[in-house]
Amino acid sequence: MYSHIYTSISYHDKTNWAVYAGKKSDGKNIGVPTDTLQADVFYVYPTLLTDKKDVRWNAPIGDSLFNADVQNTAVAYQATAWATAARLFVPYYRQNHYRAFFEPYLKQGGLDAQELAYKDVKAAFQYYLAHENKERPILLAGHSQGAHHLKKLLHEFFDKKPLQKKLVAAYLVGTKVSPNAFNSIKPLTSADATGGFVSWNSYKMGKSPKYKSWYHGAVTTNPITWDTLKSSTYSQHKGLFYYDKKVYPKSLEVEVKDGLLWVSLPKVPKRFWLSFIRDYHNFDVNLFWQDISENAALRITSFFE
């Protein structure tokens, strides 16, 4: 059973941030010089605590091995997609274990574990607002568990709140979001629209998950055209960020299908091994890394215009 007395994390301590104002915890810059950027992006990483043998409900804030995983995977292959468009903020947080989302664990402590994780995300965002925002436009970006927590953050801080005026866009990737999930924050249906959200869940072209409830009825943005088109062509794809740290443009096409984003087998080196994968969830962001980067910059420009 879950047993934990909540203790707050000090986000004044910059070691509790994977990236703070565009700088990694080791002091290295991410993206471009921050003095050239006019907006901020608050990014929350996905579930990395997945080992079935790990009995912990939540990841400790100072776990060096876990934090290295955050830097080497989530920051390197996801958060960097927004880093050239906006000043990047990535808090470490006591994320909940993967099991916390499912029965029978959900009612045996899973909900409490999720709440602890969200409280950290909220505390980090409140620190950012108080010390760094200074009326700057805001993008929210998260994947999987990160997007799950950002949905709560949008409800609490933006939805029908004054801060909504500062929202450029929320990228809620790898989680189910219904069209009417919020009162006043709506799905964005053009590449330069602002003030709303985009969302998608990637899966291999022609395949579907076992449980339809995971995706049926979800908002599915086309992350190549960013409009209401249900498909794309290879020539429209801006670029996939691969494990070799290279960007591969014109490497895939997509089709929007009942809450899913069907993705073709990418044209990348050693693509044979990818042919065995049906669920593209882990690649939701880096499949469209360059597309996201250019779209974020476009939305920020549109916001100021």
Backbone bond lengths (Angstrom), bond angles and torsions (degrees), N, CA, C in turn:
res aa  C-N    CA-C-N  psi(-1)  N-CA   C-N-CA  omega(-1)  CA-C   N-CA-C  phi
1 M - - - 1.465 - - 1.523 110.02 -
2 Y 1.315 115.22 155.04 1.466 120.72 -179.25 1.518 110.33 -79.20
3 S 1.311 116.22 134.18 1.465 120.68 176.14 1.516 108.78 -146.45
4 H 1.331 116.76 109.99 1.455 119.70 -178.35 1.529 109.77 -156.43
5 I 1.312 115.68 128.61 1.464 121.42 174.32 1.522 106.93 -92.20
6 Y 1.318 116.66 123.46 1.465 119.86 -174.54 1.521 111.58 -67.41
7 T 1.306 115.24 127.27 1.460 122.64 171.67 1.525 106.83 -122.65
8 S 1.312 116.47 133.24 1.455 120.43 -175.18 1.524 111.55 -75.27
9 I 1.317 115.34 151.94 1.454 123.08 176.55 1.526 108.52 -97.30
10 S 1.334 116.62 136.95 1.460 120.61 177.05 1.522 109.29 -86.09
11 Y 1.303 116.34 107.39 1.458 119.43 177.59 1.529 111.82 -87.07
12 H 1.318 116.21 2.16 1.459 120.12 166.71 1.521 109.61 -68.31
13 D 1.326 116.26 -29.86 1.457 122.66 176.57 1.532 107.92 -77.23
14 K 1.322 116.81 110.21 1.458 120.87 -173.20 1.520 112.93 -69.00
15 T 1.341 118.79 -12.43 1.466 119.72 174.52 1.519 111.16 -70.66
16 N 1.329 117.21 -11.58 1.457 121.07 177.10 1.537 112.14 -90.39
17 W 1.320 115.23 11.20 1.463 121.55 175.26 1.522 109.40 -119.61
18 A 1.322 117.11 131.35 1.461 120.61 173.09 1.527 109.69 -70.98
19 V 1.336 115.42 -38.91 1.466 122.34 174.63 1.522 107.60 -140.51
20 Y 1.316 115.85 130.76 1.468 119.52 178.96 1.523 108.32 -129.60
21 A 1.316 116.19 119.53 1.471 122.56 178.69 1.529 111.24 52.60
22 G 1.328 115.21 42.30 1.456 120.08 175.20 1.504 115.98 84.74
23 K 1.327 117.36 2.53 1.466 121.01 179.11 1.527 110.29 -117.94
24 K 1.333 116.44 134.18 1.447 121.01 175.44 1.521 109.91 -69.77
25 S 1.327 115.50 166.40 1.461 119.50 -177.76 1.527 112.58 -63.85
26 D 1.364 117.24 -17.51 1.466 119.86 175.82 1.524 112.10 -90.76
27 G 1.339 116.93 5.73 1.457 121.54 176.09 1.522 115.08 92.53
28 K 1.331 117.46 -5.75 1.454 120.09 -178.45 1.538 111.14 -80.66
29 N 1.341 115.12 143.45 1.466 120.19 178.93 1.521 111.23 -74.03
30 I 1.327 115.50 148.39 1.462 122.24 171.96 1.515 107.40 -118.73
31 G 1.327 116.06 132.97 1.451 118.80 178.83 1.519 111.64 82.59
32 V 1.321 116.44 -133.87 1.459 122.63 -176.84 1.524 109.16 -110.98
33 P 1.342 118.03 167.85 1.474 119.45 177.52 1.527 111.66 -52.76
34 T 1.318 116.55 128.61 1.461 120.31 -171.62 1.523 113.41 -67.68
35 D 1.328 118.20 -20.93 1.462 118.75 -179.23 1.525 112.17 -71.73
36 T 1.332 117.50 -7.63 1.460 121.16 177.35 1.528 111.99 -94.46
37 L 1.338 117.15 -4.95 1.455 121.65 -173.44 1.526 111.12 -102.53
38 Q 1.321 115.88 136.72 1.462 121.26 -173.93 1.528 113.66 -104.62
39 A 1.325 117.22 -4.52 1.462 121.28 -178.51 1.527 109.57 -135.24
40 D 1.322 116.16 168.51 1.458 122.19 179.69 1.520 110.22 -121.76
41 V 1.339 115.49 151.08 1.456 120.41 173.17 1.526 108.87 -125.53
42 F 1.322 114.98 127.89 1.465 122.90 177.90 1.522 106.29 -104.26
43 Y 1.341 115.22 110.74 1.464 121.18 -173.39 1.532 110.49 -110.38
44 V 1.339 116.06 136.77 1.467 122.23 178.41 1.526 108.41 -122.61
45 Y 1.323 115.68 123.21 1.464 121.01 -171.76 1.526 113.00 -79.52
46 P 1.352 115.70 162.53 1.470 121.61 -175.40 1.530 112.72 -79.79
47 T 1.319 115.39 -178.82 1.462 121.77 -179.94 1.520 110.93 -68.51
48 L 1.328 115.37 117.98 1.451 121.78 175.30 1.524 110.91 -113.03
49 L 1.324 116.44 -12.16 1.465 122.22 178.60 1.535 107.42 -89.21
50 T 1.329 116.10 88.65 1.458 120.51 -170.76 1.526 114.74 -126.92
51 D 1.322 117.93 -9.25 1.467 120.81 -176.84 1.530 110.28 -62.49
52 K 1.325 116.81 122.15 1.463 120.93 -178.86 1.521 112.49 -63.54
53 K 1.329 117.12 -23.27 1.464 120.85 179.60 1.535 112.15 -82.65
54 D 1.312 116.31 -12.51 1.469 121.32 179.96 1.529 108.24 -81.20
55 V 1.308 117.07 114.24 1.464 120.99 -174.95 1.523 112.82 -86.40
56 R 1.325 117.32 -3.68 1.464 120.10 -179.02 1.527 110.75 -68.64
57 W 1.337 115.46 142.01 1.461 120.42 174.68 1.527 110.37 -80.74
58 N 1.328 116.85 -34.83 1.460 121.68 -176.32 1.523 110.09 -135.21
59 A 1.314 116.01 149.94 1.461 121.72 177.83 1.521 109.96 -78.98
60 P 1.339 118.91 129.76 1.466 120.71 176.54 1.528 110.71 -61.35
61 I 1.303 116.73 146.92 1.461 121.00 -176.10 1.523 112.16 -67.57
62 G 1.334 117.73 -28.41 1.464 120.13 -175.14 1.513 114.23 -107.69
63 D 1.317 118.58 21.67 1.457 122.52 -179.53 1.534 108.65 -73.91
64 S 1.329 117.41 107.94 1.464 121.54 -173.29 1.528 112.15 -64.16
65 L 1.332 117.76 -36.87 1.460 120.50 179.46 1.524 110.86 -68.25
66 F 1.324 115.60 -43.23 1.466 119.79 178.96 1.523 110.46 -64.99
67 N 1.323 116.57 -44.47 1.461 120.26 -178.90 1.528 112.10 -64.69
68 A 1.344 116.32 -33.15 1.462 119.57 175.80 1.526 110.05 -65.58
69 D 1.324 115.84 -36.01 1.465 120.50 176.76 1.528 110.80 -64.54
70 V 1.332 115.89 -39.67 1.469 120.42 176.29 1.526 110.33 -58.82
71 Q 1.339 116.20 -47.31 1.465 120.82 -178.13 1.527 112.18 -65.72
72 N 1.335 116.00 -44.01 1.467 120.58 -171.76 1.523 114.35 -81.17
73 T 1.323 116.44 -17.24 1.465 119.08 179.52 1.527 111.34 -116.06
74 A 1.322 116.75 -69.48 1.466 120.66 -173.35 1.529 112.42 -63.69
75 V 1.314 117.17 -47.67 1.470 119.16 -179.57 1.521 110.68 -69.15
76 A 1.333 116.42 -46.37 1.466 120.83 -175.13 1.520 113.23 -65.52
77 Y 1.331 117.32 -41.10 1.458 120.05 -172.06 1.525 114.37 -105.88
78 Q 1.328 117.45 -9.92 1.463 119.36 179.71 1.527 111.72 -121.34
79 A 1.313 117.65 -63.26 1.467 120.87 -172.72 1.517 112.69 -58.17
80 T 1.321 117.25 -31.22 1.463 120.49 -179.84 1.523 112.63 -63.03
81 A 1.334 117.43 -19.04 1.464 119.84 178.81 1.524 111.65 -61.21
82 W 1.323 117.33 -29.22 1.465 121.47 -178.86 1.533 112.75 -99.66
83 A 1.327 117.08 -9.28 1.465 120.71 -167.58 1.518 114.79 -71.49
84 T 1.333 118.24 -19.80 1.463 118.94 177.64 1.526 111.81 -88.24
85 A 1.334 116.60 -9.86 1.469 120.45 -179.18 1.519 112.18 -101.88
86 A 1.338 117.10 -31.08 1.465 120.55 -174.49 1.527 110.17 -145.82
87 R 1.311 115.00 156.98 1.472 121.33 178.28 1.528 108.69 -69.18
88 L 1.316 116.70 124.90 1.454 122.03 -167.97 1.531 113.32 -93.34
89 F 1.357 114.53 133.98 1.464 122.43 174.36 1.528 108.45 -127.70
90 V 1.329 116.56 123.06 1.469 121.81 -179.74 1.524 109.43 -133.05
91 P 1.326 119.23 100.67 1.464 120.00 179.01 1.528 111.77 -80.35
92 Y 1.332 116.13 142.48 1.460 118.83 163.46 1.527 106.70 -71.50
93 Y 1.308 116.74 144.43 1.460 119.36 177.66 1.515 109.24 -147.38
94 R 1.318 116.26 157.54 1.451 121.06 -177.63 1.528 109.55 -81.05
95 Q 1.321 113.93 72.54 1.457 118.48 -174.89 1.522 110.72 -64.23
96 N 1.339 115.14 151.72 1.453 119.77 -179.83 1.522 111.15 -81.66
97 H 1.313 115.40 153.85 1.456 122.03 176.37 1.526 109.26 -64.59
98 Y 1.318 115.90 153.61 1.461 122.55 179.95 1.527 112.20 -54.61
99 R 1.334 116.25 -37.05 1.469 120.18 -176.58 1.527 112.45 -63.32
100 A 1.321 117.18 -22.33 1.465 120.89 -175.16 1.523 113.16 -65.13
101 F 1.335 117.14 -13.20 1.457 120.61 -179.49 1.527 113.15 -89.62
102 F 1.329 117.81 -5.10 1.454 120.08 -170.49 1.520 112.30 -128.44
103 E 1.340 114.97 153.71 1.458 121.58 171.82 1.529 109.11 -75.03
104 P 1.343 118.70 149.24 1.473 125.67 3.45 1.523 113.78 -84.36
105 Y 1.356 116.83 1.20 1.464 120.67 -173.56 1.530 112.60 -71.94
106 L 1.318 116.01 -25.98 1.461 120.07 -175.71 1.526 111.59 -53.69
107 K 1.336 116.67 -45.86 1.456 121.38 -177.43 1.524 113.01 -93.44
108 Q 1.323 116.39 0.33 1.461 120.84 178.84 1.516 111.69 -101.97
109 G 1.304 116.32 11.16 1.456 121.05 -179.52 1.511 113.79 138.62
110 G 1.327 116.08 -10.91 1.451 119.76 -178.19 1.512 114.09 -61.30
111 L 1.323 116.67 -43.56 1.464 120.08 179.28 1.527 111.31 -64.27
112 D 1.317 116.97 -37.73 1.468 120.57 177.17 1.522 110.74 -65.78
113 A 1.321 116.52 -39.61 1.460 120.78 179.17 1.526 110.69 -64.96
114 Q 1.333 116.16 -40.08 1.457 120.11 176.94 1.527 111.02 -63.63
115 E 1.318 116.26 -40.47 1.460 120.48 -179.04 1.518 111.43 -65.25
116 L 1.346 116.91 -39.18 1.458 120.26 177.15 1.524 110.21 -61.25
117 A 1.329 116.43 -45.36 1.458 120.44 179.12 1.530 111.11 -59.98
118 Y 1.335 116.35 -44.54 1.463 119.36 -179.10 1.525 111.61 -64.97
119 K 1.313 117.49 -37.54 1.467 119.99 179.62 1.529 111.09 -59.69
120 D 1.335 116.75 -37.05 1.462 119.70 176.97 1.523 111.01 -67.29
121 V 1.322 116.91 -44.89 1.466 120.96 178.44 1.527 110.07 -59.06
122 K 1.312 115.61 -44.45 1.460 121.10 179.18 1.526 111.21 -62.81
123 A 1.332 117.44 -44.08 1.465 121.30 -179.60 1.525 110.72 -62.81
124 A 1.323 116.49 -40.79 1.461 120.13 178.92 1.525 110.75 -64.86
125 F 1.328 116.75 -41.85 1.460 120.45 179.95 1.526 110.71 -66.18
126 Q 1.316 116.77 -39.88 1.465 120.01 177.55 1.530 111.19 -63.11
127 Y 1.318 116.51 -38.34 1.471 119.28 176.97 1.527 109.90 -64.77
128 Y 1.327 115.69 -44.40 1.467 119.83 178.10 1.525 110.75 -58.09
129 L 1.333 117.15 -46.90 1.465 120.41 -179.24 1.521 111.50 -60.09
130 A 1.320 116.38 -42.55 1.467 120.89 -174.93 1.531 112.79 -73.19
131 H 1.329 117.32 -31.41 1.463 119.74 -170.26 1.526 115.59 -115.61
132 E 1.324 118.23 -18.26 1.462 118.51 -172.42 1.527 115.12 -128.79
133 N 1.316 118.52 -24.08 1.463 119.21 -171.23 1.516 113.31 -65.26
134 K 1.318 115.98 -54.99 1.463 121.17 176.55 1.530 112.18 49.02
135 E 1.350 114.43 46.83 1.470 123.22 175.88 1.523 113.94 69.15
136 R 1.333 118.38 16.74 1.461 121.06 177.82 1.532 110.67 -77.93
137 P 1.331 117.10 147.02 1.464 120.26 175.09 1.536 110.83 -61.37
138 I 1.335 116.40 150.76 1.462 121.55 -173.55 1.527 111.00 -125.12
139 L 1.328 114.91 134.52 1.452 121.59 165.53 1.524 107.08 -110.20
140 L 1.307 116.73 140.68 1.459 121.83 171.02 1.522 107.60 -109.42
141 A 1.325 116.81 137.66 1.458 120.54 -179.98 1.515 109.16 -142.96
142 G 1.320 116.06 131.87 1.455 119.48 178.92 1.507 110.56 -158.13
143 H 1.315 115.22 156.59 1.455 120.62 178.76 1.515 110.16 -127.65
144 S 1.330 116.53 136.32 1.460 123.00 175.01 1.528 110.14 56.92
145 Q 1.334 118.27 -119.16 1.466 119.24 178.90 1.523 111.43 -56.35
146 G 1.319 117.25 -36.65 1.459 120.18 178.33 1.509 112.23 -59.97
147 A 1.341 116.78 -43.75 1.464 120.91 177.95 1.522 111.19 -67.74
148 H 1.332 116.14 -34.74 1.473 121.37 177.06 1.531 110.46 -58.08
149 H 1.323 116.84 -45.52 1.467 120.26 179.32 1.528 111.47 -71.27
150 L 1.326 116.90 -33.75 1.464 119.34 179.62 1.522 112.11 -67.60
151 K 1.330 117.91 -27.86 1.464 119.69 175.09 1.527 109.97 -61.20
152 K 1.329 116.71 -41.98 1.466 120.62 177.06 1.525 110.78 -65.44
153 L 1.327 115.66 -40.57 1.467 120.28 -179.78 1.525 110.83 -62.93
154 L 1.313 116.84 -39.77 1.460 120.79 177.78 1.523 111.02 -62.97
155 H 1.324 116.98 -43.38 1.464 120.86 177.78 1.530 110.81 -60.50
156 E 1.318 116.42 -43.94 1.457 120.60 -171.59 1.523 114.02 -79.43
157 F 1.338 117.35 -32.55 1.466 119.72 -171.97 1.531 114.39 -114.06
158 F 1.339 118.25 -22.46 1.467 119.96 -171.57 1.524 114.48 -118.07
159 D 1.311 118.28 -41.08 1.457 121.99 -170.93 1.533 111.39 -63.99
160 K 1.334 115.38 110.96 1.468 122.13 -176.69 1.524 112.12 59.06
161 K 1.345 115.61 30.89 1.460 122.57 178.03 1.531 108.59 -118.40
162 P 1.338 118.05 158.76 1.471 120.43 179.40 1.527 113.73 -56.43
163 L 1.335 117.37 -31.78 1.459 120.52 -176.90 1.530 112.42 -66.26
164 Q 1.318 117.05 -16.98 1.461 119.45 179.44 1.529 111.38 -60.05
165 K 1.321 116.61 -26.99 1.461 120.58 178.96 1.522 111.86 -64.62
166 K 1.337 117.32 -20.10 1.464 121.90 -179.66 1.524 112.67 -96.37
167 L 1.342 117.18 -2.35 1.458 120.64 -176.43 1.532 110.84 -80.18
168 V 1.316 115.54 115.38 1.466 120.36 173.67 1.520 109.05 -75.97
169 A 1.333 116.43 -54.02 1.463 121.82 178.31 1.513 109.30 -171.08
170 A 1.325 115.78 153.12 1.460 121.88 173.85 1.525 107.62 -115.31
171 Y 1.320 116.14 122.96 1.457 122.27 177.71 1.528 107.15 -98.79
172 L 1.328 116.02 97.64 1.465 122.51 -176.20 1.525 108.24 -103.06
173 V 1.319 115.70 82.69 1.459 121.97 -168.38 1.533 111.12 -100.09
174 G 1.335 115.77 139.22 1.454 119.90 174.56 1.512 114.94 77.49
175 T 1.321 116.50 23.76 1.454 121.79 174.99 1.524 107.92 -143.39
176 K 1.316 116.66 158.48 1.464 119.75 -179.70 1.529 109.74 -84.36
177 V 1.317 115.36 125.41 1.468 121.64 177.15 1.523 107.38 -129.70
178 S 1.315 117.12 122.38 1.462 120.53 179.53 1.528 109.80 -80.69
179 P 1.326 118.22 158.10 1.474 120.98 -178.88 1.523 113.44 -58.38
180 N 1.338 116.83 -30.15 1.462 120.53 -178.57 1.527 111.88 -111.23
181 A 1.321 115.65 36.59 1.464 120.60 -178.65 1.526 111.94 -65.92
182 F 1.331 116.14 -25.86 1.467 121.11 -177.84 1.526 109.66 -125.50
183 N 1.296 115.93 162.25 1.463 120.93 -179.88 1.524 112.46 -75.39
184 S 1.324 116.03 -46.11 1.463 119.34 -173.17 1.527 113.58 -126.43
185 I 1.319 117.86 1.73 1.467 122.09 178.57 1.523 107.46 -105.70
186 K 1.302 116.59 115.71 1.466 121.81 -171.13 1.533 111.65 -112.81
187 P 1.325 116.93 161.80 1.473 120.18 175.88 1.525 110.54 -61.90
188 L 1.315 116.45 141.62 1.456 122.04 178.35 1.524 109.09 -89.87
189 T 1.322 116.56 131.76 1.464 119.98 -173.77 1.529 113.03 -121.47
190 S 1.316 116.94 15.80 1.461 120.51 171.11 1.521 108.00 -144.26
191 A 1.326 116.83 156.73 1.462 121.88 -171.88 1.522 113.52 -65.41
192 D 1.329 116.96 -25.56 1.463 119.25 -176.71 1.532 113.14 -110.03
193 A 1.322 117.61 8.42 1.467 120.71 178.98 1.529 110.41 -71.17
194 T 1.319 116.38 151.99 1.462 121.40 -178.75 1.532 110.14 -133.46
195 G 1.335 115.08 167.43 1.454 120.81 174.37 1.521 114.89 87.17
196 G 1.314 118.03 3.44 1.456 121.06 -178.35 1.517 112.14 -131.40
197 F 1.348 116.11 -152.81 1.466 119.23 -176.78 1.517 111.33 -135.97
198 V 1.327 114.91 159.45 1.460 123.08 171.35 1.524 107.55 -125.55
199 S 1.328 116.34 155.66 1.463 120.06 -177.98 1.517 109.78 -161.60
200 W 1.334 116.73 147.53 1.461 121.12 174.19 1.528 109.92 -161.24
201 N 1.328 114.50 157.85 1.459 122.79 175.67 1.520 108.00 -131.12
202 S 1.325 116.99 116.05 1.462 122.01 -171.70 1.524 112.55 -87.72
203 Y 1.326 114.24 141.56 1.463 120.61 177.50 1.524 108.00 -149.08
204 K 1.317 116.14 156.54 1.455 120.54 -178.53 1.522 110.93 -61.55
205 M 1.319 115.51 137.79 1.458 121.59 -178.02 1.526 111.02 -51.80
206 G 1.347 115.83 125.80 1.450 121.37 176.57 1.516 115.29 87.08
207 K 1.336 117.83 -4.50 1.462 121.80 -178.95 1.524 110.09 -111.51
208 S 1.335 117.01 160.29 1.466 121.69 179.66 1.515 110.25 -141.00
209 P 1.332 118.09 150.19 1.459 121.70 175.54 1.517 111.60 -64.54
210 K 1.316 116.13 162.67 1.459 121.80 -179.02 1.520 111.54 -65.56
211 Y 1.340 116.31 -40.46 1.464 120.37 -174.72 1.532 110.26 -104.78
212 K 1.311 116.19 112.96 1.456 121.71 -176.42 1.524 112.11 -66.13
213 S 1.347 116.75 -27.11 1.467 120.54 -178.42 1.517 111.90 -62.64
214 W 1.312 118.19 -19.48 1.460 121.24 -179.18 1.524 112.60 -68.93
215 Y 1.330 116.33 -24.84 1.458 118.18 -172.80 1.536 114.35 -136.14
216 H 1.323 118.44 -21.53 1.462 121.34 -174.20 1.533 111.37 -58.03
217 G 1.323 116.30 126.00 1.456 121.56 178.28 1.510 115.40 84.31
218 A 1.329 117.66 2.02 1.470 120.26 -177.81 1.526 111.32 -77.05
219 V 1.317 116.23 150.27 1.462 121.20 171.51 1.528 107.94 -63.48
220 T 1.319 116.08 129.09 1.461 120.16 179.12 1.515 109.19 -128.38
221 T 1.304 115.26 102.97 1.458 122.08 178.71 1.525 109.23 -81.42
222 N 1.297 116.24 142.56 1.465 121.25 171.39 1.529 106.98 -84.56
223 P 1.351 118.56 104.65 1.464 120.62 -173.15 1.531 113.81 -81.24
224 I 1.314 116.45 16.79 1.463 121.12 173.93 1.526 109.72 -111.46
225 T 1.344 116.03 -44.89 1.469 119.82 179.21 1.524 112.40 -99.09
226 W 1.332 117.34 -23.17 1.471 124.58 177.76 1.523 113.17 61.75
227 D 1.330 117.49 23.88 1.461 120.73 179.02 1.521 108.89 -130.03
228 T 1.301 117.68 -154.58 1.461 121.05 -175.87 1.529 113.40 -91.22
229 L 1.312 117.64 5.79 1.459 120.40 177.13 1.521 110.14 -63.57
230 K 1.318 116.34 138.43 1.463 121.57 -176.93 1.522 113.27 -88.86
231 S 1.322 117.68 -3.17 1.454 119.94 -179.10 1.520 109.72 -152.86
232 S 1.328 115.13 172.94 1.461 120.74 177.75 1.521 108.40 -143.51
233 T 1.322 115.57 172.22 1.458 121.24 176.17 1.526 109.05 -115.10
234 Y 1.322 115.67 162.81 1.466 119.98 179.00 1.524 111.50 -57.56
235 S 1.319 116.53 -38.57 1.466 120.58 -175.80 1.522 112.50 -65.27
236 Q 1.336 117.58 -21.88 1.465 121.10 -178.49 1.525 113.05 -83.84
237 H 1.311 117.52 -18.65 1.462 121.77 -175.56 1.530 110.70 -71.42
238 K 1.340 116.44 121.13 1.459 121.32 -176.41 1.535 112.63 -75.90
239 G 1.340 117.24 -37.72 1.455 115.83 178.24 1.509 116.61 161.05
240 L 1.319 114.36 138.17 1.468 124.68 175.26 1.517 108.86 -98.87
241 F 1.323 116.90 137.11 1.466 121.16 177.51 1.521 107.76 -98.21
242 Y 1.332 116.31 112.68 1.467 122.17 -170.42 1.531 111.17 -96.91
243 Y 1.351 115.35 170.05 1.461 120.01 -176.76 1.532 112.52 -63.49
244 D 1.342 117.88 -19.48 1.468 121.56 177.56 1.526 112.35 -83.43
245 K 1.346 115.42 8.25 1.466 123.72 178.35 1.534 112.43 66.40
246 K 1.333 116.31 25.71 1.454 121.35 175.77 1.524 110.09 -113.17
247 V 1.327 116.25 150.52 1.458 121.96 177.99 1.525 109.05 -97.61
248 Y 1.340 115.64 129.35 1.461 121.80 -179.06 1.532 109.72 -114.76
249 P 1.344 116.93 101.13 1.470 119.86 178.43 1.523 111.26 -79.26
250 K 1.341 114.65 163.96 1.462 121.86 176.33 1.528 111.72 51.66
251 S 1.337 116.31 40.85 1.463 120.11 -173.06 1.526 114.06 -109.14
252 L 1.350 117.56 -5.48 1.465 118.43 -179.50 1.526 110.51 -158.38
253 E 1.320 114.80 165.07 1.457 122.13 172.89 1.523 108.21 -132.09
254 V 1.330 116.74 160.70 1.465 120.59 -175.86 1.523 110.58 -130.68
255 E 1.340 113.92 163.22 1.457 121.89 173.11 1.520 108.09 -143.36
256 V 1.316 116.60 128.34 1.467 121.73 177.42 1.522 108.21 -81.78
257 K 1.342 116.01 124.54 1.463 120.17 -173.16 1.526 110.61 -140.96
258 D 1.342 117.69 96.81 1.465 123.06 171.49 1.525 113.73 46.14
259 G 1.316 117.09 59.12 1.459 120.61 177.03 1.508 114.89 87.60
260 L 1.329 116.89 -7.56 1.465 121.22 177.45 1.516 110.10 -112.53
261 L 1.331 115.07 154.23 1.455 120.78 169.88 1.524 106.82 -109.52
262 W 1.324 116.39 103.31 1.459 120.25 177.37 1.524 109.03 -75.91
263 V 1.336 115.04 131.79 1.462 121.72 -176.76 1.529 109.29 -123.76
264 S 1.311 116.23 133.42 1.457 120.47 178.52 1.533 110.04 -72.16
265 L 1.318 116.05 161.37 1.462 120.55 176.46 1.519 108.33 -62.95
266 P 1.348 117.69 117.80 1.469 119.88 -175.03 1.532 112.96 -62.45
267 K 1.315 115.56 143.77 1.459 121.83 176.14 1.524 109.05 -86.55
268 V 1.316 115.55 83.23 1.462 123.06 -178.02 1.522 108.89 -135.95
269 P 1.337 117.90 163.85 1.467 119.94 177.57 1.536 111.60 -57.90
270 K 1.316 115.87 143.69 1.460 123.23 178.32 1.536 111.64 58.37
271 R 1.311 116.40 34.92 1.458 120.90 -178.08 1.525 112.32 -66.73
272 F 1.334 117.02 -15.69 1.459 120.80 179.36 1.516 111.03 -55.27
273 W 1.333 116.53 -41.23 1.467 120.20 -177.33 1.526 111.07 -68.81
274 L 1.317 117.33 -28.22 1.460 120.62 177.69 1.530 111.76 -70.83
275 S 1.315 116.23 -21.42 1.461 119.97 -177.14 1.530 112.38 -65.80
276 F 1.330 116.96 -16.71 1.462 120.91 179.61 1.531 112.34 -87.73
277 I 1.319 116.89 -6.89 1.465 121.46 -176.14 1.520 109.72 -96.96
278 R 1.330 116.24 128.65 1.468 121.48 176.56 1.529 111.66 -96.19
279 D 1.319 114.80 -44.25 1.462 121.26 -175.07 1.524 109.12 -91.64
280 Y 1.337 116.93 115.65 1.464 122.32 -178.64 1.533 112.19 -95.85
281 H 1.323 116.24 18.32 1.459 120.62 -176.09 1.534 112.56 -52.95
282 N 1.319 117.35 -44.85 1.467 120.21 -177.65 1.517 113.00 -63.97
283 F 1.339 116.23 -17.16 1.466 120.54 -176.07 1.530 112.43 -108.98
284 D 1.327 116.79 12.82 1.466 121.47 -175.64 1.524 113.55 -50.14
285 V 1.327 116.87 -35.90 1.466 120.54 -176.46 1.520 111.57 -94.34
286 N 1.333 117.70 -51.33 1.468 117.01 -172.79 1.529 113.90 -71.82
287 L 1.351 118.10 -14.86 1.468 119.71 170.69 1.528 111.42 -61.67
288 F 1.344 115.11 -30.43 1.472 121.32 -175.03 1.532 110.66 -124.03
289 W 1.307 115.76 33.59 1.471 122.63 -172.52 1.531 111.80 -57.41
290 Q 1.322 116.70 -51.25 1.469 119.94 -179.17 1.517 111.41 -71.79
291 D 1.321 117.05 -34.11 1.470 121.26 176.90 1.530 110.09 -60.95
292 I 1.333 115.96 -44.18 1.469 121.19 178.82 1.515 110.78 -64.86
293 S 1.330 116.23 -44.77 1.462 120.81 -178.08 1.526 111.45 -58.05
294 E 1.325 116.34 -47.44 1.468 120.13 -179.54 1.521 111.77 -71.01
295 N 1.334 116.69 -34.69 1.456 119.20 179.63 1.517 111.79 -68.26
296 A 1.336 117.00 -40.89 1.460 120.49 178.47 1.522 110.58 -59.92
297 A 1.329 116.98 -43.05 1.469 120.77 178.89 1.527 110.92 -63.73
298 L 1.331 116.12 -40.70 1.467 120.46 179.48 1.523 110.98 -63.74
299 R 1.323 117.48 -43.50 1.467 120.07 -178.67 1.523 111.09 -66.67
300 I 1.319 117.64 -35.68 1.466 120.20 177.94 1.526 110.16 -65.92
301 T 1.330 116.25 -43.59 1.475 120.12 176.98 1.532 109.80 -59.75
302 S 1.319 115.80 -44.87 1.474 120.67 179.27 1.516 111.69 -62.68
303 F 1.323 116.96 -37.48 1.465 121.16 179.48 1.533 110.61 -59.52
304 F 1.302 116.66 -44.21 1.474 120.34 -177.99 1.527 112.09 -74.15
305 E 1.327 115.60 -27.46 1.471 117.59 178.92 1.521 112.09 -76.28
